[in-house]
Amino acid sequence: MVQERELQGKAVCWSLRLWSAAVISILLLSTCFIVSCVVTYQLGVDKPSRRLSELHTNHSSLTCFREVSMVSDKVWSCCPKDWKPFGSYCYLVPTDTSSASWNMSEEKCSHMGAHLVVIHSKEEQDFITGTLRRNAAYFIGLRDTGHGQWRWVDQTPYNESATFWHKNEPSNDDGKCVMINYRYNSGWGWNDIRCSEEQNSICQMNKIHL
């Protein structure tokens, strides 16, 4: 009987040791995984891309969002502070009433690592107009390079099926640049005007991915 009890006691001790070893192993593996994730992310921050470094010279801070991607290991997308994210882009709509010519507006965007907005779809148009003031007009990155040849500033092909001109526009022979404005009878749309006229503007840049 004594020998049997000793054997049972040894079996219990051995089981406890096995459970303790398993728990410790799991804890160690979990800790290693967490540390690995943190170090990998920190390395990504410590070694930013060239574009990220350039943007830091023009923007004091970035706002980043976690995204789920099946085709990329870069799951953080960022926009400069006060820029609005949509799709693959960041947008800046001025909150003041400053205005400038089309060329000056494009230059201001360029100094921030961006360009005048290029509109690719109705969804994008609706998102942008949802942030605009109805009593103002805004230059976009579209202009006539000659004889009605419209071209986007980022060289995106001009697609007539994805344009949002007001009715009977374009209509101005001298209007080589395009603005977006609101008309009470038809809503938001595009209108061609002289490039020298001063309007507000919308800047756009690609999101930064980490």
DOGU-630099 format. One line per field, with one value per residue: x, y, z of N, C-alpha, C in turn; residue number from 1. Coordinates in Angstrom, 2 decimals. Layout:
! residues N
n_c1 X, ...
n_c2 Y, ...
n_c3 Z, ...
ca_c1 X, ...
ca_c2 Y, ...
ca_c3 Z, ...
c_c1 X, ...
c_c2 Y, ...
c_c3 Z, ...
i NUM, ...
! end
This chain:
! residues 210
n_c1 0.83, 1.92, 3.92, 2.39, 1.06, 3.23, 4.00, 1.73, 1.89, 4.28, 3.49, 1.55, 3.14, 4.81, 2.97, 2.19, 4.58, 4.83, 2.57, 3.30, 5.62, 4.53, 2.82, 4.70, 6.19, 4.27, 3.81, 6.35, 6.55, 4.41, 5.30, 7.61, 6.44, 4.95, 7.01, 8.42, 6.55, 6.39, 9.04, 9.39, 7.53, 8.62, 11.05, 10.12, 9.23, 11.58, 13.08, 12.08, 10.50, 11.86, 10.02, 8.38, 10.18, 10.60, 8.04, 7.89, 9.33, 7.59, 5.26, 4.04, 3.11, 1.73, -1.29, -2.26, -3.76, -4.99, -5.09, -6.58, -5.05, -4.85, -2.93, -0.63, 2.03, 2.03, 0.27, -0.51, -1.80, -1.20, -1.96, -1.10, -1.50, -4.70, -5.46, -7.80, -8.68, -9.43, -10.20, -7.35, -6.06, -5.13, -6.65, -6.70, -8.66, -8.91, -9.47, -9.69, -10.41, -8.67, -7.50, -6.28, -4.59, -4.84, -2.28, -0.75, -2.13, -1.64, 1.09, 1.23, 0.13, 2.09, 4.31, 3.70, 4.10, 2.12, -0.61, -2.98, -6.36, -7.26, -9.95, -11.42, -13.76, -17.37, -17.92, -15.67, -15.90, -18.29, -17.48, -15.54, -17.01, -18.68, -17.26, -16.97, -17.64, -20.69, -20.87, -18.51, -15.85, -13.66, -10.48, -9.58, -7.38, -7.35, -6.93, -7.00, -4.86, -4.66, -6.67, -8.95, -7.97, -8.10, -6.32, -5.11, -3.27, -1.59, -1.06, -2.91, -5.05, -7.54, -10.84, -13.76, -16.12, -16.09, -16.55, -17.71, -19.14, -20.96, -24.21, -24.12, -21.47, -17.96, -17.79, -16.46, -14.29, -11.95, -11.52, -9.36, -8.79, -10.11, -12.75, -14.56, -17.87, -20.95, -24.25, -27.49, -29.58, -28.66, -26.73, -23.44, -20.72, -18.51, -16.77, -15.41, -12.94, -11.00, -7.54, -6.20, -7.97, -8.87, -9.32, -10.46, -8.88, -8.23, -6.11, -4.29, -2.83, -1.04, -1.74, 0.46, 2.15, 2.94
n_c2 -1.21, 1.23, 1.52, 1.73, 4.16, 5.89, 5.65, 6.73, 9.32, 10.17, 10.10, 12.09, 14.31, 14.29, 14.80, 17.38, 18.73, 18.43, 19.89, 22.43, 22.92, 23.02, 25.25, 27.27, 27.17, 27.98, 30.60, 31.70, 31.48, 33.14, 35.59, 35.97, 36.22, 38.59, 40.45, 40.23, 41.30, 43.95, 44.85, 44.54, 46.44, 48.74, 48.88, 49.44, 52.04, 53.30, 53.21, 54.91, 55.32, 56.99, 58.82, 59.22, 60.49, 62.85, 63.98, 64.53, 66.85, 68.80, 68.46, 68.43, 66.24, 62.89, 61.11, 57.87, 54.82, 51.61, 49.01, 46.26, 44.05, 41.81, 41.50, 42.79, 43.37, 45.68, 47.29, 49.67, 52.79, 56.20, 59.69, 63.17, 65.32, 66.76, 66.25, 64.52, 61.10, 58.91, 56.09, 55.34, 57.68, 60.94, 63.99, 67.54, 70.12, 73.53, 75.41, 78.08, 81.14, 81.62, 82.29, 81.59, 81.70, 79.10, 78.02, 78.92, 77.66, 74.96, 74.98, 75.50, 73.12, 71.36, 72.06, 70.84, 68.21, 67.18, 67.37, 69.20, 68.11, 65.00, 63.52, 60.41, 58.90, 58.68, 58.16, 59.19, 61.88, 62.52, 62.17, 64.21, 66.58, 66.54, 67.73, 70.36, 73.93, 75.37, 77.94, 78.53, 78.12, 75.69, 74.93, 72.13, 69.44, 69.59, 70.56, 72.31, 71.46, 72.39, 72.96, 71.68, 69.44, 67.80, 67.35, 65.61, 66.62, 64.66, 63.06, 61.08, 59.33, 61.13, 60.49, 60.44, 59.26, 59.36, 61.94, 65.07, 67.36, 70.44, 71.00, 71.75, 72.47, 71.92, 75.44, 77.79, 79.47, 80.62, 79.37, 77.45, 76.03, 74.08, 74.20, 73.18, 73.62, 74.64, 74.52, 75.67, 74.58, 72.20, 71.01, 69.86, 70.30, 70.47, 73.25, 75.17, 77.68, 80.76, 80.35, 82.24, 83.32, 83.64, 81.16, 78.91, 75.78, 72.20, 69.85, 66.81, 63.68, 60.53, 57.97, 57.23, 54.28, 52.01
n_c3 0.00, 0.82, -1.04, -3.35, -2.91, -2.96, -5.63, -6.88, -5.90, -7.10, -9.78, -9.85, -9.25, -11.48, -13.53, -12.83, -13.26, -16.03, -16.92, -15.94, -17.42, -19.98, -19.81, -19.29, -21.66, -23.55, -22.67, -23.11, -25.92, -26.69, -25.70, -27.24, -29.78, -29.51, -28.98, -31.37, -33.21, -32.32, -32.64, -35.40, -36.38, -35.24, -36.54, -39.09, -38.69, -37.89, -40.16, -42.46, -45.71, -48.60, -49.61, -47.39, -45.69, -47.10, -46.97, -44.28, -44.10, -44.84, -43.42, -40.14, -38.70, -39.02, -39.63, -39.02, -40.22, -39.53, -41.85, -43.60, -45.70, -48.40, -50.25, -49.63, -47.25, -45.92, -43.66, -42.60, -43.36, -44.10, -43.73, -44.06, -41.19, -40.76, -43.36, -45.43, -45.64, -48.38, -50.18, -52.03, -51.51, -50.14, -49.12, -49.21, -48.23, -48.21, -45.25, -44.98, -46.77, -48.81, -52.10, -55.43, -58.64, -61.19, -61.79, -59.58, -57.56, -58.13, -57.72, -54.96, -53.96, -54.89, -53.38, -51.05, -51.53, -53.16, -55.57, -57.60, -57.27, -58.75, -60.23, -60.13, -60.13, -59.61, -56.94, -55.69, -56.46, -55.11, -52.45, -52.22, -52.80, -50.67, -48.67, -49.29, -49.52, -50.46, -51.42, -52.61, -55.06, -56.57, -57.81, -59.85, -60.87, -63.76, -67.12, -70.30, -72.78, -75.28, -78.10, -77.13, -75.83, -73.08, -70.04, -67.21, -64.27, -63.19, -65.27, -65.69, -67.88, -69.66, -69.20, -70.80, -70.03, -67.33, -66.32, -64.95, -65.84, -65.67, -67.12, -70.56, -70.47, -71.22, -72.05, -72.58, -74.64, -73.85, -71.53, -70.09, -67.87, -65.12, -62.77, -59.83, -58.85, -57.17, -58.32, -57.92, -59.34, -60.33, -58.75, -57.73, -60.02, -62.95, -64.38, -67.01, -66.86, -67.09, -66.60, -65.16, -63.37, -59.92, -57.53, -54.92, -53.98, -54.27, -52.88, -53.54, -52.67, -52.88, -50.49, -47.73, -47.14, -44.57
ca_c1 0.00, 2.80, 4.59, 1.39, 0.85, 4.42, 3.93, 0.69, 2.43, 5.25, 2.75, 0.94, 4.23, 5.26, 1.93, 2.28, 5.76, 4.52, 1.68, 4.08, 6.50, 3.69, 2.38, 5.87, 6.52, 3.27, 4.08, 7.56, 6.23, 3.57, 6.16, 8.46, 5.62, 4.63, 8.24, 8.71, 5.65, 6.76, 10.32, 9.19, 6.86, 9.54, 12.03, 9.47, 9.18, 12.93, 13.66, 10.99, 10.82, 12.32, 8.86, 7.96, 11.14, 10.34, 6.80, 8.13, 9.86, 6.47, 4.13, 4.51, 2.75, 0.90, -2.34, -2.19, -4.92, -4.69, -5.89, -6.42, -4.70, -4.53, -1.88, 0.54, 2.31, 1.97, -1.11, -0.77, -1.82, -1.10, -2.15, -0.67, -2.51, -5.74, -5.86, -8.88, -8.40, -10.50, -9.59, -5.89, -5.54, -5.36, -7.16, -6.69, -9.56, -8.57, -10.53, -9.79, -10.99, -7.59, -7.68, -5.13, -4.76, -4.65, -0.86, -0.32, -2.77, -0.88, 2.40, 1.04, -0.01, 3.38, 5.20, 3.31, 4.25, 0.82, -1.01, -4.42, -7.08, -7.65, -11.17, -11.43, -15.05, -18.47, -17.76, -14.66, -16.50, -19.26, -16.72, -14.91, -18.01, -19.26, -16.41, -16.81, -18.64, -21.48, -20.71, -17.14, -15.46, -12.36, -9.75, -9.15, -6.17, -7.68, -6.84, -6.96, -3.49, -4.75, -7.67, -9.89, -7.31, -8.08, -5.29, -4.95, -1.91, -0.77, -0.98, -3.97, -5.82, -8.84, -11.89, -15.00, -17.23, -15.96, -16.46, -18.87, -19.37, -22.30, -24.89, -23.62, -20.05, -17.29, -18.42, -15.67, -13.11, -10.78, -11.46, -8.42, -8.67, -11.41, -13.08, -15.78, -18.70, -22.31, -25.34, -28.71, -30.50, -28.09, -25.77, -22.02, -20.25, -17.30, -16.95, -14.12, -12.73, -9.64, -6.58, -5.72, -8.94, -8.46, -10.32, -9.91, -8.36, -8.19, -4.86, -4.40, -1.60, -1.20, -1.50, 1.75, 1.94, 4.02
ca_c2 0.00, 2.40, 1.65, 2.19, 5.59, 6.59, 5.68, 7.69, 10.66, 10.49, 10.33, 13.42, 15.31, 14.30, 15.49, 18.82, 19.25, 18.51, 21.03, 23.65, 23.10, 23.41, 26.63, 28.15, 27.19, 28.81, 31.98, 32.14, 31.66, 34.33, 36.76, 36.12, 36.71, 40.01, 41.22, 40.24, 42.25, 45.31, 45.17, 44.72, 47.73, 49.80, 48.98, 50.14, 53.45, 53.83, 53.29, 55.33, 55.43, 58.32, 59.71, 59.56, 61.48, 64.12, 64.54, 65.05, 68.21, 69.71, 68.19, 68.23, 64.92, 62.06, 60.31, 56.57, 53.96, 50.19, 48.46, 44.83, 43.86, 40.42, 41.49, 43.54, 43.26, 47.02, 47.38, 51.01, 53.87, 57.47, 60.99, 64.28, 65.82, 67.62, 65.76, 63.53, 59.90, 58.25, 55.18, 55.28, 59.05, 61.92, 65.23, 68.73, 71.20, 74.65, 75.88, 79.54, 81.60, 82.05, 81.88, 81.84, 81.22, 77.65, 77.71, 79.14, 76.61, 73.72, 75.17, 75.34, 71.69, 70.72, 72.33, 69.92, 66.85, 66.77, 68.05, 69.49, 66.84, 64.26, 62.80, 59.16, 58.21, 59.41, 58.00, 60.15, 63.19, 62.72, 62.34, 65.53, 67.65, 66.51, 68.51, 71.70, 74.96, 75.60, 79.31, 78.71, 77.30, 75.08, 74.39, 70.73, 69.28, 69.33, 71.75, 72.14, 71.67, 72.93, 72.40, 70.81, 68.24, 67.90, 66.50, 65.68, 67.00, 63.49, 62.33, 60.08, 59.55, 61.79, 59.53, 61.20, 58.58, 59.63, 63.39, 65.58, 68.73, 71.00, 70.96, 72.69, 72.77, 73.22, 76.38, 79.02, 79.28, 81.06, 78.59, 76.35, 75.33, 73.57, 74.30, 72.51, 74.53, 74.19, 75.27, 75.30, 73.82, 70.94, 70.45, 70.03, 69.94, 71.13, 74.41, 75.67, 79.12, 81.20, 79.88, 83.38, 83.64, 83.13, 80.32, 77.97, 74.58, 70.95, 69.11, 65.36, 62.87, 59.11, 57.61, 56.67, 52.94, 51.53
ca_c3 0.00, 0.90, -2.33, -4.32, -2.68, -3.43, -7.09, -7.26, -5.63, -8.15, -11.03, -9.75, -9.38, -12.89, -14.32, -12.54, -13.94, -17.46, -17.11, -15.71, -18.58, -21.13, -19.60, -19.45, -23.09, -24.22, -22.29, -23.80, -27.34, -26.82, -25.48, -28.42, -30.89, -29.26, -29.16, -32.80, -33.86, -31.93, -33.25, -36.84, -36.59, -34.89, -37.63, -40.19, -38.35, -37.81, -41.50, -43.34, -47.11, -49.03, -49.72, -46.04, -45.18, -47.78, -46.45, -42.93, -44.18, -45.12, -42.54, -38.77, -38.20, -39.87, -39.00, -39.67, -40.05, -39.77, -42.94, -43.86, -47.10, -48.74, -51.27, -49.17, -45.83, -45.36, -43.19, -42.07, -44.35, -43.39, -44.38, -43.21, -40.28, -41.32, -44.68, -45.31, -46.43, -49.13, -51.14, -51.99, -51.54, -49.07, -49.71, -48.38, -48.62, -47.34, -44.36, -45.10, -48.05, -49.70, -53.48, -56.28, -60.01, -61.32, -61.69, -58.21, -56.75, -58.36, -57.08, -53.51, -53.72, -55.17, -52.24, -49.97, -52.02, -53.70, -56.80, -57.63, -57.22, -59.96, -59.85, -60.89, -60.12, -58.98, -55.50, -55.26, -56.62, -54.03, -51.21, -52.23, -52.71, -49.33, -47.76, -49.84, -49.24, -51.67, -51.92, -53.10, -56.22, -56.30, -58.95, -59.85, -61.68, -65.17, -67.98, -71.75, -73.26, -76.63, -79.01, -76.43, -75.33, -71.63, -69.44, -65.75, -63.88, -62.90, -66.54, -65.82, -69.12, -69.53, -69.54, -70.96, -69.35, -65.90, -66.15, -64.23, -66.29, -65.63, -68.40, -71.58, -70.24, -71.23, -72.99, -72.67, -75.48, -73.08, -70.29, -70.25, -66.60, -64.66, -61.35, -59.42, -58.06, -56.92, -58.93, -57.19, -60.19, -60.78, -57.80, -57.99, -61.35, -63.43, -65.27, -67.51, -66.67, -67.39, -65.59, -64.37, -62.33, -58.60, -56.87, -53.94, -54.65, -53.51, -53.13, -53.42, -52.75, -52.55, -49.09, -47.39, -46.55, -43.71
c_c1 0.86, 3.49, 3.64, 1.14, 2.03, 4.41, 2.89, 1.17, 3.42, 4.55, 2.11, 2.00, 4.70, 4.26, 1.98, 3.47, 5.50, 3.62, 2.42, 4.98, 5.72, 3.25, 3.52, 6.25, 5.56, 3.52, 5.30, 7.30, 5.40, 4.40, 7.04, 7.68, 5.32, 5.85, 8.59, 7.86, 6.07, 8.05, 10.17, 8.55, 7.82, 10.59, 11.43, 9.41, 10.57, 13.58, 12.57, 11.45, 11.27, 11.17, 8.38, 8.87, 10.89, 9.07, 6.99, 8.71, 8.76, 5.30, 4.63, 4.20, 1.84, -0.16, -2.42, -3.39, -4.51, -5.64, -5.62, -6.19, -4.31, -3.36, -0.63, 0.74, 2.31, 0.53, -1.44, -0.74, -1.93, -1.40, -1.57, -1.83, -3.41, -6.11, -6.88, -8.57, -9.65, -9.83, -8.08, -5.25, -5.84, -5.74, -7.08, -7.61, -9.28, -9.76, -10.67, -10.36, -9.91, -7.82, -6.45, -5.45, -4.52, -3.18, -0.34, -0.91, -2.02, 0.49, 2.30, 0.89, 1.34, 4.34, 4.88, 3.44, 2.98, 0.61, -2.50, -5.18, -7.41, -8.82, -11.35, -12.82, -16.11, -18.36, -16.75, -15.19, -17.46, -18.55, -16.14, -15.94, -18.68, -18.47, -16.32, -17.93, -19.38, -21.29, -19.30, -16.92, -14.02, -11.73, -9.49, -8.02, -6.41, -7.59, -6.73, -5.54, -3.47, -5.76, -8.57, -9.30, -7.15, -7.08, -5.24, -3.49, -1.02, -0.65, -1.96, -4.76, -7.17, -9.92, -13.23, -16.19, -17.18, -15.70, -17.77, -19.10, -20.80, -22.91, -24.38, -22.19, -19.22, -17.84, -17.59, -14.41, -11.83, -10.60, -10.60, -8.22, -10.06, -11.56, -14.34, -16.57, -20.13, -23.31, -26.65, -29.69, -29.96, -27.08, -24.33, -21.65, -19.03, -17.65, -15.57, -14.06, -11.29, -8.71, -6.10, -6.71, -8.51, -9.61, -9.65, -9.43, -8.39, -6.91, -5.08, -3.02, -1.93, -1.00, -0.08, 1.49, 3.17, 3.96
c_c2 1.25, 2.63, 2.17, 3.69, 6.41, 6.73, 6.70, 9.13, 11.10, 10.81, 11.72, 14.51, 15.43, 15.02, 16.99, 19.45, 19.42, 19.71, 22.36, 23.95, 23.58, 24.86, 27.61, 28.27, 28.09, 30.28, 32.53, 32.39, 32.91, 35.60, 37.03, 36.69, 38.20, 40.87, 41.33, 41.26, 43.69, 45.72, 45.40, 46.06, 48.88, 49.99, 49.71, 51.64, 54.07, 53.98, 53.67, 55.41, 56.85, 59.29, 60.15, 60.61, 62.84, 64.78, 65.13, 66.46, 69.23, 69.55, 67.84, 66.85, 64.21, 61.37, 58.99, 55.70, 52.52, 49.66, 46.97, 44.63, 42.41, 40.35, 42.21, 43.33, 44.61, 47.32, 48.73, 52.00, 55.19, 58.65, 62.06, 64.76, 66.82, 67.26, 64.65, 62.32, 59.41, 57.36, 55.12, 56.65, 59.82, 63.24, 66.36, 69.78, 72.37, 75.09, 77.39, 79.88, 82.09, 81.51, 82.27, 81.36, 79.70, 77.29, 77.86, 78.07, 75.29, 73.81, 74.98, 73.86, 70.98, 70.91, 71.42, 68.45, 66.30, 67.44, 68.38, 68.18, 66.30, 63.37, 61.59, 58.53, 59.10, 59.32, 59.01, 61.57, 63.50, 62.93, 63.75, 66.64, 67.68, 67.32, 69.98, 72.64, 75.30, 77.01, 79.59, 77.82, 76.86, 74.57, 72.91, 70.60, 68.93, 70.63, 71.35, 72.45, 72.18, 72.19, 71.37, 69.50, 68.35, 66.90, 66.72, 65.96, 65.80, 62.56, 61.16, 60.34, 60.19, 60.85, 60.26, 60.55, 58.79, 61.12, 63.91, 67.05, 69.16, 70.92, 72.09, 73.16, 71.61, 74.13, 77.63, 78.77, 79.68, 80.25, 77.35, 75.54, 75.01, 73.77, 73.49, 73.47, 73.99, 75.12, 74.75, 74.48, 72.44, 70.31, 70.72, 69.57, 70.74, 72.27, 74.88, 77.19, 79.46, 80.79, 81.01, 83.78, 83.00, 82.40, 79.57, 76.73, 73.39, 70.22, 67.63, 64.72, 61.42, 58.92, 57.08, 55.34, 52.51, 50.01
c_c3 0.00, -0.44, -3.40, -4.18, -3.18, -4.96, -7.57, -7.05, -6.69, -9.48, -11.03, -9.92, -10.82, -13.79, -14.10, -13.24, -15.43, -17.75, -16.94, -16.90, -19.79, -21.02, -19.82, -20.93, -23.86, -23.93, -23.01, -25.28, -27.57, -26.68, -26.69, -29.60, -30.74, -29.49, -30.63, -33.52, -33.57, -32.61, -34.75, -37.15, -36.31, -35.98, -38.82, -39.94, -38.37, -39.18, -42.49, -44.79, -47.44, -49.11, -48.35, -45.44, -45.80, -47.24, -45.07, -42.97, -44.39, -44.17, -41.14, -38.24, -39.20, -39.02, -39.74, -39.30, -40.35, -40.83, -43.06, -45.34, -47.34, -49.71, -50.82, -47.67, -45.15, -44.96, -42.58, -43.22, -43.62, -44.31, -43.47, -42.34, -41.00, -42.75, -44.48, -46.19, -47.16, -50.17, -50.95, -51.81, -50.26, -49.74, -48.70, -48.98, -47.69, -46.49, -44.40, -46.46, -49.00, -51.10, -54.29, -57.68, -60.05, -61.14, -60.26, -57.29, -56.90, -57.70, -55.56, -53.16, -53.86, -54.01, -51.06, -50.40, -52.65, -55.06, -56.70, -57.85, -58.61, -59.56, -60.76, -61.01, -59.46, -57.46, -54.96, -55.36, -55.46, -52.69, -51.13, -52.04, -51.35, -48.32, -48.18, -49.42, -50.53, -52.25, -52.40, -54.32, -56.02, -57.60, -58.74, -60.86, -63.12, -65.96, -69.44, -72.22, -74.70, -77.47, -78.33, -75.95, -73.81, -71.05, -67.94, -65.39, -63.59, -64.10, -66.62, -67.09, -68.84, -70.06, -69.61, -70.25, -67.84, -65.68, -65.57, -64.54, -65.99, -67.04, -69.30, -71.31, -70.81, -72.32, -73.25, -73.50, -74.76, -71.80, -70.47, -68.96, -66.05, -63.15, -61.09, -58.55, -57.98, -57.60, -58.32, -58.03, -60.57, -59.82, -58.19, -59.40, -61.74, -64.38, -65.72, -67.36, -67.06, -66.25, -64.68, -63.27, -61.01, -57.92, -55.72, -54.69, -53.70, -53.88, -52.86, -53.45, -52.47, -51.05, -48.93, -46.70, -45.77, -43.56
i 1, 2, 3, 4, 5, 6, 7, 8, 9, 10, 11, 12, 13, 14, 15, 16, 17, 18, 19, 20, 21, 22, 23, 24, 25, 26, 27, 28, 29, 30, 31, 32, 33, 34, 35, 36, 37, 38, 39, 40, 41, 42, 43, 44, 45, 46, 47, 48, 49, 50, 51, 52, 53, 54, 55, 56, 57, 58, 59, 60, 61, 62, 63, 64, 65, 66, 67, 68, 69, 70, 71, 72, 73, 74, 75, 76, 77, 78, 79, 80, 81, 82, 83, 84, 85, 86, 87, 88, 89, 90, 91, 92, 93, 94, 95, 96, 97, 98, 99, 100, 101, 102, 103, 104, 105, 106, 107, 108, 109, 110, 111, 112, 113, 114, 115, 116, 117, 118, 119, 120, 121, 122, 123, 124, 125, 126, 127, 128, 129, 130, 131, 132, 133, 134, 135, 136, 137, 138, 139, 140, 141, 142, 143, 144, 145, 146, 147, 148, 149, 150, 151, 152, 153, 154, 155, 156, 157, 158, 159, 160, 161, 162, 163, 164, 165, 166, 167, 168, 169, 170, 171, 172, 173, 174, 175, 176, 177, 178, 179, 180, 181, 182, 183, 184, 185, 186, 187, 188, 189, 190, 191, 192, 193, 194, 195, 196, 197, 198, 199, 200, 201, 202, 203, 204, 205, 206, 207, 208, 209, 210
! end
